[in-house]
Amino acid sequence: MSWNRRHLLDIQSLSADELTAVLDTAETFKGVGQRDIKKVPALRGKTIVNLFIEPSTRTRISFELAAKRLSADVINFSTEASSFRKGETLKDTAQNLEALNADILIIRHRSAGAPHFLSRFLDASVVNAGDGAHEHPTQALLDIFTMREKLGRIAGLNVTILGDILFSRVARSLIWALKHMGANVTLCGPPTLVPKRFESLGCRVSYDLEDAIADADIVNLLRIQHERQRQTMFPSLGEYSKLFGVSIDRLNQMKPKAIIMHPGPMNRGVEIDTEVAESERSVILDQVSNGLAVRMAVLYLINGGAVPNASKDSNA
């Protein structure tokens, strides 16, 4: 099993073997965080730029810490203090950063396709940290890493993704990852946010929460993407919470070993109650911790690093 890609632009184009290569590599890097000295020299002498045109806290910090643990030099690009405010294009900005010997550009942008656009003319590697409502590859990778870690496999699992599917790049990447790895995917939420056309991706669509969670091994909750909606997609947050929010009572209706996931930020009292978020069946903080190992693995692999020899089955 190997990794031969110079960029990480999406999950859709990856194979199950490539996804497994990232998961196996991340498993190795997770041990680094448990050492007294939490650094390895894998990217010493390399320069990584966090080109975050769209605001972010957790993802940017996670990538920055991942790069530093690999001993890379890190530059955080601030839109507010940049030539973007003077009208410079994304292409010009990226080419100027590459001219300063940047080796890897990690980009988050409000426009879908921005990372793909940059990859066409840059010699530097490009990592997609979220592009509009299109994809968020490393979030999907850390999610399936957490699933495999907690349940031992991905193939055959019943995964329900609950919430704003229509505007969620997290949902799109996760759907592709789960389908590539052989999981069964159910999408649930209001019809305005979970249109039937998602069935074309091989998913089951349900508008009944109790039905959607009854056989789920994993329920992955998504917040409402208000910033991407041009109109109100449901009458009120109170009604949404009543129909599609996961309370402790609804958690108790699920399989005894089913787990709760959320990519954050959480809107407590809307899609998830505090009791559920802080229950023993919640792995939300594990997702955050695993995100660091996964992003270390991605940066290492696109820089030419080797996949560990011990590999699990691609459909495990």
N, C-alpha and C positions, 0 to 999 in steps of 0.2 A: 504494500500500500504506500502511495506517495502523494505529495502535493507539488504541483508544477505551476501554480498560478502566481502571477506577479501582483495581482490586485484581489481585493475582496469587495465586489460591487453589489452582489445580491446572493440570495439563497436559491432562487429558482433555477439557476444554471448549474448548480453544484450537484454532484452525484452522491449517492449514499456512502460510497467509499471515501469521498472527499470530506463529507461531514464527519464521518467516523475518525478520519485522520486528525481533524481539529479536536474532537472530543478526547482522543487518546493522548494527544500532545498536551492538552489542557490538564488532564489528569496528572501528568508528570509535573507540570508547573505548579499545580495546587500545593504540592509539598514544599515548594520554595517559601510560601507564606507562613509555614509552620516552623521555619528555622529561626535561629537567633539573628543571623545575618540574612536578610530577605532580598538578596540581590545575586544575580548571575551575570556573567560577562557576555552573554550571547549577542547583544547589539552594541557593544562598546565601540565608540567612534562613529556611530550612526546618528543622524539628526532626524527627529520626528517632529512634524508640525501639526498641532491641533487647529485646523482651519474650520472653526465653528461659526458659520454665518448665521445660523439659527441658535437661539439661546439654549444652553444645557448646563446642568450641574453634575448630576451623577455620572452620565456617560463621559463627559470631558474629564472629570477627576479620575474615573476608572481607567481611561486610556492613558492619562498622564502618569498615574502610578504604575500601570503595567509597563510603560516605556522605561520609567526610571528603575524598576526592578530588573529590567533587562540591560541596565547600564547605558541606555541611550541618552543623548542630549535632547531636551524637549523645549519647544517653543510654543507658547499659547498665543494664538492670533486673536486679537480683540477687534471686533467690527467697529466699536465706538471710537477707537483710536487709530483707525486705519484709513487708507485712501479710498475705501468703499464710499465713505461719506463725501468724497470729492468726485465720485463718478467713475472710479476705476472698475473695469470689468473683472468678472471671476477669472477668466482666462489670463488676463494680464497679471492679476495678483498671484495666481498659482505659478506662472512662469517666472515671476520675480523671486518667489520663494525657492523654486527649483534652482535658479541661478545662484542662490546663496548656499547651494549644495545640500538642500533638503533631500533625504532619502525616501521618506514615507510621508504622505499627506493624508491625514485623517480628516474627512470633511463631513460636516452636517450642514444641510442647506434646506431651505423651505421649498425649493423647486425639485420635483421628481426628475431624476435623470442627471442631476448635476455631477455626481461621481463618475458616471459613465462618460459624460462629456469630457471631463478632465483626463480620463485615462486614455483618450484617443491621441493626445499630443504630448503628454508628460513622460519622461523617462523614469521619474520617481514612481514608486508604488502608491496606489490610491486605495484607501479603506473607506467604505461607506459607513458613516456613523448615524445615518438617518437622512433620507431625502424625501421631503414632502410626505405625502400619504402613500409612497411607493413601497420602500423596504427599510428594515433596520436589521441587517444581518447578524451583528454580534449579539443583539438581544435574543434572537431566535436560537443562536448557538448556546448561549448560557442557559436558556430555558430547557433545551433538550439535554444539555449536560446535567442539569439538576434533576430532570426526570429520570435519566439513566442512573444517576447516583442514588436516588431515593428508591426507585422501583426495580433497578437491575436490568431494565431493557426498555426499548421504545416500541418495537414491532408488536402489534396486537393490542397495545394500550388504547383505552377509550378516553379521548381528550376532548373536553368541552371548553371552547373559547367563548366567553360570555361578555357581551357589552357592545361597544361601538366598533363594529367590524369594518364598516364602510369607509371610515376616515382613518383607520389605524394601519400604519406601516408595520407595527409590531405583529398584528394579526396576519398580514400578508406573508411576512417572512416565516412566521411560525407555521402557518398552514403548509407552505412549501417544504419546510424541514420535516414536519411530521409525516406528510405524505411520502416524501422520499424515503423515510426510515420505516414505513410500514404501519403507522398508527392509524386508528380510526378517529376522524375529526367531526365533531358536532359544533355548529355555530348557533348561538342563541342570543336574542335581544329583540328590541322592537323591530317590526318589519321595515321601518324607515331606515334603520341602521344595519339590518341584516337582510339585504335583498336576496331573492331566490337565485339570482344569477351566480352566487357563490357555489351553488351545487355543481357548476361546471368544473370546479377545481377538485371534485371528488369528495366534497363535504356533505354532511347531512345538515339541513337547516331546520331549526325548531323555534317556535315562538312561545313554547310552554316551558318555563324554568324547571318545574318538577320533572317533566319528561326528559329534559336535557341533562340533568344531573343524576338521574336515578342509577344509571349504569356507569357513570364516569369514574375512571381511576384518578383523573386529574381535572380540576376546574381552574382554568386560567382566566382571571378577571381583568377587564380593561376599563380604564376610565373613559368618560365622555370627552371627546376631542372638540371642546367648544371653539378653540381657536381656528379650527379648520372648517367649521360649519358656517354656511352663509345664512341659514335660517334655523329656527328651533325645530328639532326633529321629533319632539315628543312634548306633551302638555306641560309637565313640571318634573323637577327632580324628585319630589315626593312620590309622584305616581311611578316614576322609573324605579325608585328604591323599593316600592311596594311590590311591583311586578317582577323585577329582575335583580334586586339587591340580595346578597347572600348574608342572611342572618344566622345566628347560632341554631335556630330551629331548622333552617334549611340545610345547614351543615350536618345536623344530626340525621337528615333524611338520606344523606349520601352513604356510599359504602364505608364501612368502618375504617378502612385503610386508605381511603381517597385523600389526596392532598390538595391544598389551596395554593395557587401561585398568583402573582401580580407583578407586572414590570415596573410599577410606580410611575409617577407619584400617585398615592392612593387618595381617594376622596372618601374618607371614613363617613359612614352614615348614608352614603349614596350607593355605590356598587358593593361595598363591603362594610360590615360592622366591626367595631374595635375588638369585640370578643373573638370574632373569626380571624382577624388579622393577627392577633396575638395568641391564638390557640396552638396546641402542639401539632396540629395538622397543617399549619401554615409553614411554608418553606420560603417565604418572601425574603428574609434576610440571608438565607442560603443562596438565593439567586444573586444577590448583591456580591457576596463573597466569591461565588463562582464566576461572576462576570470578570473579575480581575484575572483569574487563571485563563479564561477563554481568550481574553484580549491579549494576554501575553503570548498565548499559543498562535493567534492570528499574526501578530507582528513578527514573531519568530519564523513562522512558515513562509510568509510572503518575502521575507529576507533571504530565503534559501535554506532554512533549517530543515533537518531531517525528522521525519515522523518516527516515534519510538517503535522498536521492533515488535514489542508485545502489543498486539492489536486484537480488539474484540471483533466479533462478526459484524459486518456492515449493517445487518438488520437487528443487531442486539438492542 
